[in-house]
Amino acid sequence: MELKQSVIAITGAGQGLGQMMALTLAKAGAELALLDVNDEALLNTKEQCNVLGVKALTYKANVTDERHVEQVFSDIVRDFGQLDGLINNAGILRDGLLIKVKDDEMTKMSLDQFSSVIDVNLNGTFLCGREAAAQMINTQRKGVIINISSVARAGNIGQSNYAASKAAVATLATTWGKELARYGIRAAAIAPGVIETSMTGGMKPEARERLEKMVPVGRMGSPEEIAQTAKFIFENDYINARIFEVDGGIFM
């Protein structure tokens, strides 16, 4: 795919990985449809994209609301005239052990704690992926869908909900790549490892050092490295139905 003047939608675009992917694609000349629940954060990303000389529009979006997602993707095509790509990046964490026993008292992960993560991370990815594909087919645009998974998809202590969601979105990408290729639509997933974020930036030095020692390359990844991987997937037309592990070789 030629990124220049392509239209890419990004969920969770207000900050972190979503914002960095938006800026990286903007530098390549892509136009951006920026989706998030945070208006102020969206405006910040939009302004940075505009400085790079590309069109960027914002859409306050609840990715768990089916009718709302349908309307947002219809609006994107109305506003830009096309849709060529989607990065399913929106996600949340609500970590906790499945069962915890302390001082003979047992606590359990609640269904709400489990379901809330599944709803955003998995159902939101499903809804946005479905609607993006529908719009691409309706407008006869060849396109690309990228799901953001995680190294945690292999299973991680305290993350039953998150790990399950990230394993599922990776599987969706491989499934969609096989199903949608007949329409000229490719799909792939990126599974980041430990990435520098505002959260990791606030860690105690000793905790950070322990975490970095778990990574064979000896450091955390940067948001830029994840964004460059997304750019590579968009631009390489022979990539389809695959999961890219960008994790420094960490084993969880």
N, C-alpha and C positions, 0 to 999 in steps of 0.2 A: 504494500500500500504506500502510495505517495502521501506523506503527512501534510504537505503544504496545501492549505485550503480544504483539507478534510475536516469533518465535524466529529469531535469526540466528546462523549458524555462521561463524566466522572462523578461517582457518588462518594460522599464523604470528602468533598473537595475543599472544605474550609480550612483544613490544617493538616499537618503531618505528611504522611505519604501521599495523600490525595492532592494536597497543594503542590508538593514537589513534582508529582507526575504531570499536573496541569502546566506548571512552568516549563518543564522539560519539553513537553509537546508544543507549547506555545513558541518556544525558541525554534522549533522545527517548522513553524508556520501553520500549525493546526488551529482551527477555531474550536472554542471550548463551550460546552454546556455544563455548567457547574452546579452540582446538586448537593445539598446538605440541609440539616435541620436548623443550623445556626446562621441567621441572616448576616450578622456582623462579620463572622469568619468568612462567609462567602464573598462579601463585598471586598474584603482584604485580598483574597485570591484573585478576584475579578480585576481589581485595580493593578495588581502586579502583572497579570496577563496583558492588559491593555497597554501598559508601558512597553511591552515587547512588540506592540504593533499588530495584535490580532484581535479579532472579535471574540468576546467572552460574555456570556449571559448567565444570570443566576436563576436558580429554581429552588425555592424552599420545598423540600421533599421528604415526606414520610414514606420510606421504602417498604413499610409493612402494610400500607393501605392500598389494596388492589386498585380501586377506582382512581385514587389519587395518582398512582404510578402510571396508569393508562393515560390519564390526562396530561401528566408532565411530558411523557414521551411524544404524545400528539402535539403538544405545544412546541417541543424542540424542533420537530420537523416543520411546523408552521413558521417558526422564527428563523430557521436556517435554510429551509428548503431541502434538507437532506440529513441523514445520520449515517456515519461511516464506522463508528467505533464506540465501544463502551468499556469502561473499567469499573467493575463492581468492587468498590473499595470500602463502602460503609460497613462498620462493624462496631460491636461493643464487647466489653469484658464484664463478667460478674463471677469472679473466681471463687471457688470454695470446694472443700472436700465433699465427696459423695456422702460419707458418714464420718463423724468426728466424735470420739469418746474422750472426755476429760473429767476427772474426778467423778467417775461413774455416771456422768451425765452424757446422753447421746443427743447430738444434733444432726439433722439431715439436710442435704441440699433440697430446697423447696422446688416444687414444680414450677412456680413463678420464676425462680432464679434460673432454672434450666430453660424454660420456654422463652423467656425474654431474649436470651442470647440467640436461640434458634430462630426466633421470629425476625430479628434484624439481620443476622449474619447469613442465614440460609434462606428463609422465605423472601427476604428483601432481594437477595441475589437472584433467586428464581424469578421473581416478578419483574425486576429490571431487565434481566437477560431475555425473558420472554417478550417483553414489550419492545426492546431494542431490535430483536430479531424480526418481529412482526413489522416494524416500521421499515427496516432495511428491505424486507421482501416486498412490501407494498409499494415502495419507491424504486424498486429494482436497483438497489445499491449493494455492491459487494462490501462486506464489512468484517470487523473483528471484535470479538468479545473476550475480555480478559477478566478472570476472577482472581481476587487476592485471597489466597489461602494462607497457610502458616506451617512452619516446621512442627508446630504443636499438633498437626493432623495425625501424626504418628502416635499420639497419646502423651499426656503430660499431667503430672500430679496436680490436683486442685483445679483441673480445667475440663471436667467431663463435658460441660456444655460447649465451651469454646472449641475444644479438640474435635468434638462430633461435628460441629458446624463447619469447621475448616476442612475436615476430611470430605464432607459432603460437597462443598463448593468446588473442590478439586475434581471430584468425580463428575459433577455437573459439566465442568469444562470439557472433559474428555468425551462425555456423552454428546454434548452439543456440537463439538467439532465433527463427530461422525454423522450426526443427524442433519446438520445445517450446511455441510459442504456442497450439497446438491444445489443450494441457492447462492453459492459463492461466498458463504460466511464461514470464517474460521473462528475457532475458540481455543483458548489456552488458559493456564493458571500459573501464578507465581506464588511460591511458598517461601516467604522471607524467614530468616532466622532472627537473631537478636539484633534489632536495629536501633540506632541512636534516635531517641525521641525526648520530648520534654520530661517524660516519666523516668527514663533511664538517666537523664541528666541530673536528676535530683537524688540519685542513689548515693548511699554512703560509699566512700572510696574502697573500703574493704569488701563490700558487697559487689561493687562493680568489678573489682579485681578478680573475685571468685568467678563471676559470670564470664569475664573475658577469657579466663583460663579454660573454660569449657569449650571454647571455639578454637579449633586447630590453627587457624590463621592468626590467632592472638588478639583479636579486636572485634568490636561490634561492627555491623554493617552500617552504611550511610543511606539515608533516604534517596540520595542521588543514584546509588547503585541499583536500587529497586526501580527507580524511574527509567534508568537507561535500559533495564531489562524489558520493561513495558514497551519502550520505543523500538527496541530490537524486534519484539514480537510483531508489532504493527508493520514494520518495514520489510520483514522477511516473509514472503508469500508462501513459503513451503513449510512453515510452522503451523501445525494444527493438532488439536487433541492431545497436547502434551503439558506436563507440569514442570516448571522450572524451579529448582531448589536453589535459592540464593541465600546461603546460610553459613558460609565460611567453613563448611565441613562438620558442623556441630552434629552430635548424635544425642538425641533425647530419648 
